[in-house]
Amino acid sequence: MDLLKNAQWGECLSWMTRYGVFVVLVMLVVVFSLASERFFTIENGLLILQQASPMGIAVVGMVFVLLVVGIDISVGRSMFFIATLVGFSITKWGIIPEAYFSDMRGPCLTLGLVLILGSAVGFINGFLVTRLRILPFIVTLATGSILRGFGLHLSGSASINVSPLGALSNGRVGPIPNVLIIFVLVLIVFDFVLRHTTYGRHLMAIGNSPRNAERAGIRANRNIIIAYIICGGLGALGGILSAGQIGSVAASFGEGNEFIVISAAVLGGTSLFGGKGNIMPGAIVGIILITTIMNGLAMMNASPFVYTIVRGVIIFFAIALDSMQRRGELR
Amino acid sequence: MTTLSDPLLKISQVRKSFTGVQVLHGLNFDLKRGEVLGLVGENGAGKSTLMNIVGGVLPMDSGTMELAGESYLPLSPLCATERGVAFVHQELNLFTNLSVAENLFIDGFPKNRFGAIDRKEISRRTRECIDQFSLPVEPDTEIEALSAGIRQMVEIAKGLLKNARIMIFDEPTTSLSKREKEDLFKNIEDLRAKGISIIYISHILEDVFRVCDRITVLRDGRIIETKATSKFSEKELIKCMVGREMTQVFPTIQKEIGKTVLLEAKNVSSGSRVKGISLQLIEGEIVGMYGLMGAGRTDLAQVMFGVEPMEEGEIVIHSCPHKRLNPRMCINEGMAFITEDRRQEGLLMTKPVGENLGLVKLPHLLNRFGVVKSEELDRENRKAIEDLRIKVTDYQHQLANTLSGGNQQKIVFGKWVMNRPKIFILDEPTRGVDVGAKFEIYSIIANLAKQGSAVLLISSEIEELIGTCDRIMVMRNGRIVGQSLKAEFDQEKILEMALQGES
């Protein structure tokens, strides 16, 4: 009798983790559509996608790290640091002259620079986590703080103009936002990496059982470092696109983004306990859900402080579900 | 030149020690082609260590191994697999979040020309494998969705895919249902028919007799006997397993068993490892609890101390019945729990001895402002160190991890004894402790009983139980299957109960 109940409960939990996020998303769309007639329009839909894309790119990277029971909470602060560097490269140091932004050279140089810097940050995180065996949470808390400190030191907490990036971040190809195209490309590439390459499958294996992975001869440390590099690189890419959308890098830029990124990944079904997660559809749905909440509440003229409360409640449920399901797992 | 009659695996003079304790004393061991060799012995006889050496999990200290006439020195499990030695561990080496096909090829995916995993290829080859063993799975099924028996078959298939010549099974039937067990035995028959040699480790003698061609008995890191299965009787086998001389000396401390029942478990059940246990611990009595690995002894101890929840039954402590317990309640009721893993549960290794000793007593040593009365704590510490003869030079500064295993265990005792408990649950208190320190720990236990405490001593060493206990209970499959009083203690009888008692 009890067994039966347990089995049903377990199935119910697993159904909720798999489809719950979709149900919540549909429910939110219905509620917001009833509350505001401007919500359920094609234009607003595209706007939500445009708003969701930069952080969505960062979520993809985060999934890789979460899969190996890691976490990267430096991602928001690293976004700030790298956006600051890019801002200075354009306006002050002339590394990427503003004139370049009249053609493709500007955006390409910027993205290249950002990917290199982000990957470097990721490498440091991964190195510290694997070689020095420090908890990922602590490592990335520290590196994040250091990066933010450097950024503030450079900018003197003044807002930095990055408006030349606006064309890239806010531009559209026909009706399709540029950032959405980049997001979709990132999704395709990294979903492929995760599902169809030895690297991706080894990452899943490490997250499932580090001991078994070692017995199977999988090079755990190297793979984990690469996961942090991917997370750092994609985080920085998302960050600079987000900065471009705003047009400037304020002292508060990036703060709390790690929270959005990690919770979007968890909402999308990626487990904080490692070994379980996906990019398509998980990472997409997660970030769209969070962006929809913010967008819808804005449409309803809700106080901006309500965002964080609603977001917090949803994340709490997602993580609670993740933990409850884990207890029933037989590994 | 090697011929068919030569052994496939030849092990000579293999020695191994852990932190100074010798566990394998120069073993010699042969495995013929296409035979099933049973490996039996008590807990800690060295079976797992030996097999871990063969499987490349552990390095040996000295000795040689030959595989099909060539030198064999596996540096890693992967290395062993490449030489054709597959190890099916009790806990399987599968990744539950990956599919059957992915698990089979995890250490070498075939790739297509884009560098991606060639899904078609692994599906095709997995399908072949599935057909060959008639596994009831699809290549894309995730391991998570499979039962323990089928998971094991996948693991076996994985070994065969790598052209295994030797397969080692470590307690393969513990998590299998009756039918799955039959399937496994059929598989083992098939493997043997293919000329694959099998080493079969198990506590379940019935199974060993059924599947094995020869049986090797290990005791204390030495091979006692190897014979054809038909030449062994169960009685004889058990005799070989325990036939140890009682050489160890145990303290003789006169004590009296009182009348008061300090703790009584009534029909206690929890999970699959504790089923309807009833027992009584009486003032001044040392009760032994024997059982093989996985019999549920540790689980019982955890339930009794409130670490694991009790699902049925009740525990009466000092004639006060409890349906639910937690460790804090147990401590307040005067219970002490000394765990088998002092590194993880019992001790703060990087803290000074004094701090460790004070842990349990601390809440009772506060003055009215909630600050620790350090003089009193000091006095208690010095008393414990003296009483238990803990060898420490400066207890306020010397860290726990600088002491020997025996002295560490004495600190664990010390911190509990300070609280003057009346009921002790001891789970393998002498594991990893040298002979001298063992004697001292036995003395401590006997003295506790003399002072009127009740002790439940869980141990895998029969002679230790015989030497220290007034009564020995035997567990098997989560049930108490027998009990033996001091006058009638007999190693063989106790092991026999643990192996085949009605459960």
Interface residues (C-beta under 8 A of the other chain):
Chain A: F192 H196 T197 T198 R201 H202 M204 A205 G207 N208 S209 N212 A213 R215 A216 G217 I218 G275 K276 E329 L330 R331
Chain B: V57 S76 P77 L78 N93 L94 F95 T96 N97 L98 E102 I106 D107 F109 K111 G115 A116 I117 R119 E144
